[in-house]
């Protein structure tokens, strides 16, 4: 019986650990009495890159007084300003030699293994391409989405009919992207947020927190903020991907 309880105990421990650690930085991270905007890089580990995968989707999330108020999706192919390519950094030599890249674009930003460096470069590129400043950069891949969906048990299917769950999510992500384009990942994210917006049980909330903590520990979810004090706290928990 004790053996059967161990997975539940581990989930409870990791979930509560995240809630404890996050409580010290969460309010500042989400902008209590302020506005915070973060660039989110959706990385695909199927095309492996140094910080977790090829950038296949981009969002900007906005918090006002610690409340999530907006999520805006950007097509990764359209986010760069092709009229201002001369302002972009020169492509890293490996990218230039093996992929014939003349400039370094946002979709290829995950080239360096040090995430704070990657995050600062991504923020600079987004500023050139969209003339927008952000307060930090978050990177996640499909394993993060899978963990959260597993904690929620299921989310609505973007196509309608049926649901997405941990058994079919990765297959449906691949099929949906082929059929509907890169924006399919945004539809999946909206489904996750829709489920999180419901009144969830304490046990489900702890499972979600545990899934996020696991993603942070396994470097499937990385955080960077343009605030040295807050970033040092993130680094203390090894969430920064240095």
N, C-alpha and C positions, 0 to 999 in steps of 0.2 A: 504494500500500500504506500509506504514511504517513497519507493522508487517512482510510483505513478504521480506523486505530488511534486517531485523535484522540478519538472518543467514549469509548473505553475508558480512554484516558489522562485525560480530563476527569473521568470517574466515579471513577477511582482518586484523583485529586487532591482532589476535593471530599469523598470519603469519608474519606480520611486527614486532611484539614483538620478535619473535625468531630471525629474521634477525638482529634486533638491538642488542640483547643480544649476539648473536653469533659473531658479528663483532669484539667484544673486545677480544675474545679468539680463534676464528677460525683460523687465520693465524698461531698462535703458535701451536694449536692443530693439524693442518695438516702439520706442519713441513716446514715453510718457511725457505729456505736456509739449510734444513736438511732432514733427512729421519726419518719417524715415522711409527712404526708398531704396530697394535692393534689386540688383541685377541677378537674376537666377539663370544659371546655365544648366540646361537639360542635356546631360552627356549620355551617349550611347556606348556602353562597354563592349558592344559587338564590334566596334571599330576602335580598338584600344589606343588610348593616348596616355601621356604621363600622369595627368591628374584625374584620370577616370574614364575617358572616352571622348570620341568626336562630339562636338557641340551640335546637336540636332534640333534643339528648341531653345527659345529665349523668352523670358518673362521679366517684367518689372513689377514688383509688388510694393504697395504703398500702405504704410501704417500711419494712422493719425490718432494720437493719444492712446497708443497701444491697441488700437482696433484695426484689423485688416479691412481696408476700405476699397482697394482696387487691385486687380491683377490684369495686366495688359500683355498679350501675347505678341511676339515679333517673329516673322519668318526669318530664319537664320541666313537664308540666301539674300534677303532683301534688306537686312539691317544695316549693311555697310553702305557708305556714300560713294558711289562709283565716280562721281564728279570730283572727289577729294582724295583719290587714292594716293596722291603724292604726300599726304599727311600721315599715312599709315606707316608703321615700322617696316623695316626690311625683313623679309622672311628669314627665319632661322635656316642655317645652311643645309640641314638635313631635309627640311621641307622644300627648300629651293632645288636641291639636287634630285630628290626622289619623286617630287610631285609637281615640279615645274612652277612653283609659286614665286611670283615676282614681288608680291607684298604679303604682309602678314594680316589676314582677315580674321574676324571674330570667330568664325566657325572652326578655325584651326588654332585658337588661342591656348588650348590645353597641351601645348607642346613641351612645356617645361615641367619638371617634377615638383617644383616648389610652389605650392598653391598661392601663398600670399603674392608672389611675383606674378603668377598667372592672373590672379584677381585684379591686381593693379593695372596690368596690361589690358585686360578685358574692359575695365572701367574707362580707360583712356580711349580704346577703340569705340566703345559705345558713345562716348562724348563726341568723337569725330563724326561718327555715322548718324547719330540722332540728336546731337546738340543738347544732350541731357546729362546732368550730373546724378550720381548715385552715392549712397552712403556706405555701400558695401556690396559684396558679391557672394552668392551662395551657389554651390555646385551639387547636383544630385544626379544619380543615374537610375536605370530601370530597377535595380535591386532595392533602392530606397522605396520606390513606388510599390514594388512587390511586397515588401515588409509591411507597409501601411495597409495595403489592400487585404493582406492576410489577417491583420489585426482587426480590420473592420468586417471581415468575412466576405463581403461582396460590395460592389458599387454598381450604379446603373450603367448599362451598355450605351455608348454614344449612338449606336445605330438603332436603339430601341429594341425591346424584346430580349429576354434573357438578362444575365448579369455578367460582370467581369469578376473573377475571383482568382485566388492564388494558383489554381490549376490551369487556368486558360489565359491569364493576363499577358504573359510574354508572347505567346503565339498570336493573340489578338492584336497586341501592339504592332507586331511585324506585319500582320495581314492588313490591319487598319491603315498603317502608314503607306503600304503599297497601293491600297485602294483609294484612300481619301487624301493622301499627302501628309506632309510633316505636321500639319495642324491637328492630326488625330491625337497626338500626345497631349495637346492642350485640352482636348475634350475629355480625355481620361483624367487629367488633373482636376478639371471642373467637377467631374463625378466624385472624386475623392473629397473635394471641398464641400460638395453638396451633402455627402454623408456626415462629414465632420460638423456640419452646421446643425444637424439634428441633436436632440437631447440624448446623448450617449450615456450608457451605464458607466459606473465607476470602473468596473472590470474592463470594459472596452477601452476607456480612456487610458488605463494603465497599460493595456496591450499596445495601444498606439505609441505611448511614450516609450515603452520597451523597444518597439520596432525602430523608432527614431534613434534611441540610444545605441542600438546595435549598428545602425547605419553610420553613426558618428564614429564608433569604435573601429569599424571595418573600413573606414575612409570612403564609403559610398556617398557620404554627405559631408561637405566641407564648408567652413564659414570664414569669411574675412570681412572686417569692418574698418572704415577709414577713421579710426579712433584708437590711438595707441594704448590708452588705458583699458578700454573694453577689449581690444584685441589681445592684450596680455592675459586677460581673464580667459578668453577663448583658448589661447595657447596653453594655459595651465591645465585645461581639461583635454588637451591634445585633439581639439576639434578643428585646428587651423590648417592641417595638411602641409606643414613645413617639410 
